[in-house]
Amino acid sequence: MPFTSPGMSNEWGVYLQTILSVKKQTIIFRDLGTMDYQQAWDYQEVLLQENVRAKSAMRNLQLSAGADLQKGDHFAPDDQPQTKHFFLFVEHLPVYTLGKSGHIENILIGEDERIARGIQFFKINRGGDITFHGPGQIVGYPILDLEKFYTDIGRYLRSLEEVIILVLAEYGIKGGRSTGETGVWLDAGIKGMERKICAIGVRCSRWITMHGFAFNVNTDLNYFKHIIPCGIQNKKVTSLQNELGKKISMDEVKEKIKKNFGDVFQAF
């Protein structure tokens, strides 16, 4: 029987069974509380660059020892660099962020009105289009060395989605995926009922990840009225509070995310 946990799909259980033999990784968890977007972005960059330097140092050591390394070679399982995995939680002040492939016209209000509403704006280096971060939303930033897991960005994105799908299942909500649209959706296959509850956008450098997911828990959904979320027309955005009809403990949701993150990535 494949490995499964409550709410986990059989297909995902089969996948997890194939990675159980991989050395279990330790992930350092840090809750940053409420933090300005730029400050959190800078902190992610620091952690990413520390890991990139660790990889460069190991590669230089191997080269000096006469190893025949080709560009793109991965490190051998017994010769791994001293990179560290981090998983950051943060709650941002109101901000719109536009990914490197995004379109500025997906912001539907002018700069003056945006500033008057107290909403910051950043063009950033993750994938994806425009999204919102703000109070009542859990933003998760995994800084992982994927060479110690698997070198497949598509699989990584599906893994992040699976974490949130499992969390939703614990609240009796069936989350899922929408073909060709990264993130976690409710009723993705029902025309006119599709609504996104978690946006995902990442960057990867030397197989070190940054950025991550934005899970709407008690988020004020009015902020999404001033953008075309993720550049996707005619689809709604929702939150856990909106679906359950009551405010949800942020700490409770964070604990569920941590648990399911550990299950999906076979870590902690």
N, C-alpha and C positions, 0 to 999 in steps of 0.2 A: 504493500500500500504506500502511495506517495505521502510525504510529510505534509500535513495541513494544520492550520489553526482555525478557530471559529471564524466563519465568514470568508475564508480563503478559497479561491477557486481551485478545482482539481488540476487545471492546467498549470496554475502557478505553483501548486504543491509538487508537481512533477519536476518543474524547473528547480525548485529549492532542493529537491532530493539530489540533483546533479551537482550541487555545490557544497553539500554537507562535508565533503572530504577536504575542502579548502580550509587552511588554517584560520581559525576564528580571530577576527580583528577586534582590537580595542578602540573604541571611539570616545573621545573626550567631549562631554556635553557641557555647554555653557549657556545659561539663560541671561541674556543681556538686558532684560527688562525693556523699558521704553527708551528708544534711542533714535536720534536723528539719522536720516537715511545715509548721508555722506559719511558720517562717523562709522556706521556699520559697514559700509562699502569699503572704506579705508582699512578697517580691521580685517575683513575678509582677504583683501589684497596682501596684507602683511603675512597672514597664515599661509596663503597660497605661495607667495614668493619664498618663504622659509622652506617649504616643501620642494619647490623647484630647485633651490640651491642645494638641498640635500641630495637630490637626484643627480645634479651636475657634478657634485663632489664624488659621488659613487662612480659615475661614469668615468671621470678623470682618473680615479684610482685604478679602475679596471684597465684603462688605456695605458697607464704608466706601468701596469703589471704585464703588459703585452697582450691583453685580450684583443681578439679580432672582432670589434664591434662595428656593425653597419648601422647607418641612420635608420631609425625606426625599430631597432631591436628592443625587445623587452628584457627586463632583468630576470635572471634565473631565480627560481623559488628560494634557493638557499643563499642568494646573494642580493638581498633587498636593501635599498637605501633606507635611512632612518627617518622616513617620513611619518607624520602623525595625522590621524584622522580626527576631525572636529565636527560637531553637530551643534549649530548655534540656533537658539530661539530668540526672536526679537519682536517687539511691537513698535511699529513706526508711527511718527506723527504723519498727518495727511500728506501724501505725496503721489504724483503720477510718475511712472518711469517708462521710458520708451526704449525698447530693445534695438539692437543694431540693424535689424531688418524691418523695423517699424516705420509707420507713416505718420508724420506730424499732423496730418489732417484728421486723424482719428481722435484728436483732442477737440472737443466741440465748443469749448469756451475760450475767449481771448485771454491773453496774459494778464491784463488788468483785473478782470473778473476772478481769474484763478488766484491771483495774489490777494485780492480782497476777501476771498473765501479761506485764506490761510493754507492753501495747498501748494506745496513745493513741486518742482519739476526737474527731472534729470534724464539726459540721454545716457544710456549705460551700455556695457559691453556684453550683456547676455543675449541669448536668442529670444525671438518672439517680438511682439508688438507692444502696445500700450496697456498698462495695468495700473491698478490703484493699491496702495498700502496705507493702512491707517489703524486707529484704535479698534479693538475688538477683533482683530485679525492676527492669527498666528503665522508669522513668517519663519520658515525654516531654511537655514543655510548650511548644507553639508559641505565640508571641505574634506574631500576624500581622495586618497590616492587609488584610482581605479585599477592600477596595475596589480594591486593586492586583492582585487575582487574579480574584475573582468574588464577587458578593454572594448567596450561596446556602449556608445552613448545612447543608442536607441533602447537597449536593455536597461540602462541606468534610468532613463526617463520613465519607462514602464514600471520600474521598481519604486520610484517615488510615487507614482500614481497608485500602485498597489498598497503602499503604506496608508494613504488617505482612504482608499476604498475599504480597507480593513477597519479603520477607525469609524467610518460611517456605519459599517455593519454592526458595530457595538451599540449604536444608537437606533438600530432598526431601520436604517436607511440604505437602500440599494444604490451604491455609486457605480459608475462605469466609465467607459472610454467612448469617445466620439472619433470615428475614423478620420485620420488626417489632422486632428485637432488635439494637440497636447493638453493635458490637464485632466481633472476629474469632473464628471458630469452626472446629472440626474436626468432620467428619462431621455437619454441621448437619442434613442431610436424613435421617439414620438414627435412627429412634426408639430411645431408650435409650443411644445412643452419643454424643450431642451433648456437646461439652465446649468451654468457652471458654478461649482462651489469651491474649486481650488485651481488656481493658475500656476503654471510651472514654466520656468525659463532658466537655463543654466549657461555657464561658460566652462570650458575645459582647456587647460594649458599643461602640456606634458603629462596628460592624464590626471591632473589635479583639478577637482571641480570647485566651483563657487556659484553664488546665487542659489536658487532652489525653488521653493514653493510658497504660495500665499494662500492660506486656508481661511475662508470666511467663517468665523464662529459667531461673534456678536457684532459684526461689521455693519455700519450705517450704509445701506445699499444706495442711498441717494447720491453718493460720490460717483457711482458708476454711470449716472445719467448724463454726465458731462464728457464722457469718452465713449468710443466704440471698443469695449473691452476685448483685448487681444486681437483687435482688428476684425472681429467676427460679427457680421451684420445679422440682425433679426433673431438673436438668441439672448436669453436672459442670464442674469447673475443671481445667485441665491446665497444664503448663509445657513449655518446649523440652527441658529435662533429662528430664522424665518421658516425653516422646515418643521421644527418641533414646536413652535409657538411659545417658546419661553427662552429666557436668557440661560446660557450654559456656562459653567465654571471653566475659565480658561486654564487653570491649573489641572483640572481633571482631564481636559482634552490633551494638554501637553503630555501628561503621563501616558495616555493611550497612544499618542504618536510615538513617544520614546520606545514603548514596549513593541509596537508593531514595526518600527524601524529596525529594532534589534532582530526581530524575527525574519523580516524580509532580507536584510543584509547579513544575517548570520553573524552578528557582532554584539559588542558590549560585554 
